[in-house]
């Protein structure tokens, strides 16, 4: 009888150890899942921030290039206007002379 009771006690202890081990594994697994979820969220946030920073840098670079091209275009227009001004003045003088020389 004593041996049967000892076997039953040993079985109960073994079951209790298995239950505790199972609970520990479940806690560790849940902790690992939580850690993985946090790491994934952090990585996604970093990805969004990197995309936003790259996008902002691209906008700034594009705006700087657009400003540079606009300034260059204005300079070319002014240079062209200055080069043509002499011709415009000469043509205007010819038109004025032609109008003055019209028979009344």
C-alpha positions in Angstrom: 0.0 0.0 0.0 2.8 2.4 0.9 4.4 1.8 -2.5 1.1 2.6 -4.3 0.7 5.8 -2.4 4.3 6.8 -3.2 3.7 6.0 -6.9 0.6 8.2 -6.8 2.4 11.0 -5.1 5.2 10.7 -7.6 2.7 10.8 -10.5 1.0 13.9 -8.9 4.4 15.6 -8.5 5.3 14.8 -12.1 2.0 16.1 -13.3 2.5 19.3 -11.3 6.0 19.7 -12.7 4.7 19.2 -16.3 1.9 21.7 -15.6 4.4 24.3 -14.2 6.7 23.7 -17.1 3.9 24.1 -19.6 2.8 27.4 -17.9 6.4 28.6 -18.0 6.7 27.8 -21.7 3.4 29.6 -22.4 4.6 32.7 -20.5 7.9 32.7 -22.4 6.1 32.2 -25.7 3.7 35.1 -24.9 6.7 37.2 -23.9 8.5 36.3 -27.2 5.3 37.2 -29.2 5.0 40.5 -27.4 8.7 41.3 -28.0 8.3 40.3 -31.7 5.2 42.6 -32.0 7.1 45.5 -30.4 10.1 45.0 -32.6 7.8 44.8 -35.7 6.0 48.0 -34.7 9.3 49.8 -34.0 10.7 48.7 -37.4 7.5 49.9 -39.2 7.8 53.2 -37.4 11.4 53.6 -38.4 10.5 52.6 -42.0 7.8 55.3 -42.1 10.1 57.9 -40.6 12.9 57.0 -43.1 10.4 57.3 -46.0 9.1 60.6 -44.7 12.7 61.9 -44.3 13.7 60.8 -47.8 10.5 62.3 -49.2 11.2 65.6 -47.5 14.8 65.6 -48.7 13.5 64.9 -52.2 11.0 67.8 -52.0 13.7 70.2 -50.8 16.1 69.1 -53.4 13.5 69.4 -56.1 12.5 72.8 -54.9 16.1 73.9 -54.9 16.6 72.7 -58.4 13.3 74.4 -59.5 14.4 77.7 -57.9 17.8 77.4 -59.6 16.2 76.7 -63.0 13.8 79.6 -62.6 16.6 82.0 -61.7 18.6 80.8 -64.7 15.5 81.2 -67.0 15.0 84.7 -65.8 18.6 85.6 -66.4 18.4 84.1 -69.9 15.2 86.1 -70.6 16.9 89.3 -69.4 20.0 88.6 -71.4 17.9 88.0 -74.5 15.9 91.2 -73.9 19.1 93.2 -73.5 20.6 91.7 -76.7 17.4 92.5 -78.6 16.9 96.0 -77.2 19.2 97.5 -79.8 17.3 95.9 -82.6 14.0 96.9 -81.1 15.1 100.6 -80.8 16.4 100.6 -84.4 13.1 99.1 -85.7 11.1 101.6 -83.7 13.1 104.4 -85.1 12.6 103.2 -88.7 8.8 102.9 -88.0 8.7 106.4 -86.6 10.7 107.7 -89.6 8.4 105.9 -91.9 5.3 107.3 -90.3 6.8 110.8 -90.3 7.6 110.5 -94.0 4.1 109.5 -94.9 2.3 112.0 -97.1 -0.2 113.9 -95.2 
